């Protein structure tokens, strides 16, 4: 998994509430088990019309936000079904951080396992960052995981909380498999001892 230390990039404002996982990646695109290639279908029904033409008014189709790395969203982001394809699509598009007042639990935890930092903030701070994001491509935010701070384009610093273990995993680029492989020496030692003690297994 790609490490997350800090990013400085464009933040896309998405003030809608209850953006669910079917909006993030419609069920039509859940046939794959690969984590790559889903970015083009992120928010598919919001980005494209029935003829697969881009809808100009959708935020990620606007020139200022095509390369966004951060989303500032409304309440309850990632609700709905527990599809892991949702964070896969977000990451594949290039988004590394989502900021909201609240997230659905399963989506929230899936983000950490896929190299995305979900940040929960009080509404007044999300509103501040939403207003900053609405300034366009010249308003670049910095998200510093080590310092646990967001710096808006005007220099305003917004601190955030993050679980210490989840922070460690993001900083080190450790998903569930990575965490297991970090114990590889202990696992090998246990298996060697078990083989000696129970050769019939």
Residue pairs with C-beta under 8 A, 6 or more apart in sequence:
1 113
1 114
1 115
1 173
1 174
1 175
1 178
2 115
2 173
3 115
3 170
3 171
3 172
3 173
4 96
4 115
4 116
4 117
4 145
4 170
4 171
4 173
5 144
5 145
5 146
5 171
6 142
6 143
6 144
6 145
6 146
6 147
7 69
7 70
7 96
7 97
7 142
7 143
8 140
8 141
8 142
8 143
9 67
9 68
9 69
9 70
9 96
9 140
9 141
10 64
10 65
10 67
10 68
10 69
10 70
10 133
10 136
10 137
10 139
10 140
10 141
11 68
11 69
11 70
11 71
11 72
11 99
11 129
11 132
11 133
11 139
11 140
11 141
12 59
12 60
12 65
12 68
12 70
12 71
12 72
12 133
13 59
13 72
13 130
13 133
13 134
14 59
14 71
14 72
14 73
14 74
15 73
15 74
15 130
16 73
16 74
17 74
17 75
17 76
18 74
18 75
18 76
18 79
19 73
19 74
19 76
19 77
19 78
19 79
20 78
20 79
20 80
20 81
21 78
21 79
21 80
21 81
21 82
21 83
21 85
21 86
21 104
21 107
22 80
22 81
23 43
23 45
23 46
23 80
24 42
24 43
24 78
24 86
24 89
24 90
25 38
25 41
25 42
25 44
25 83
25 85
25 86
25 88
25 89
26 41
26 44
26 45
27 83
28 44
29 38
29 41
29 44
29 85
29 89
30 83
30 85
32 38
32 85
35 88
35 91
35 92
35 114
36 92
37 92
38 85
38 88
38 89
38 92
39 89
39 91
39 92
39 93
39 94
40 93
41 89
42 60
42 89
42 90
42 92
42 93
42 95
43 58
43 60
46 55
46 58
47 54
47 55
47 58
47 60
47 61
48 54
48 55
49 55
54 61
55 61
56 62
59 65
60 66
60 68
60 93
63 137
64 136
64 137
65 136
65 137
67 94
67 137
68 94
68 95
69 94
69 95
69 96
69 97
70 95
70 96
70 97
70 98
70 99
70 133
70 141
70 143
71 90
71 95
71 97
71 98
71 99
72 99
72 100
72 126
72 129
72 130
72 133
73 98
73 99
73 100
74 100
74 101
75 100
75 101
75 102
76 100
76 102
76 103
76 104
77 98
77 100
77 102
77 103
77 104
77 107
77 118
78 86
78 98
78 103
78 104
78 106
78 107
78 108
78 111
78 118
79 104
79 107
80 104
82 106
82 107
82 110
84 110
84 114
86 107
86 110
87 107
87 110
87 111
87 113
87 114
87 116
88 114
90 98
90 111
90 116
91 114
91 115
91 116
95 116
96 115
96 116
96 117
96 143
97 116
97 117
97 118
97 119
97 143
98 111
98 116
98 117
98 118
98 119
99 118
99 119
99 121
99 126
99 129
99 150
100 118
100 119
100 120
100 121
100 126
101 120
101 121
101 122
101 123
101 126
102 120
103 111
103 118
103 120
107 118
108 118
111 117
111 118
112 118
112 166
112 169
112 170
113 175
113 176
114 175
115 170
115 173
115 175
117 143
117 145
117 162
117 170
119 143
119 150
119 160
119 162
120 160
120 161
121 129
121 158
121 160
125 158
128 152
128 156
128 158
129 141
129 150
129 152
129 158
132 139
132 141
132 152
132 153
132 154
132 156
133 139
133 141
135 153
138 153
139 152
139 153
140 153
141 150
141 151
141 152
141 153
142 150
142 151
143 149
143 150
144 150
144 151
145 162
145 167
145 170
145 171
146 171
148 159
148 160
148 161
148 162
148 167
149 157
149 158
149 159
149 160
150 157
150 158
150 159
150 160
151 157
151 158
152 158
168 174
169 175
169 178
169 179
172 178
174 182
180 187
194 201
195 201
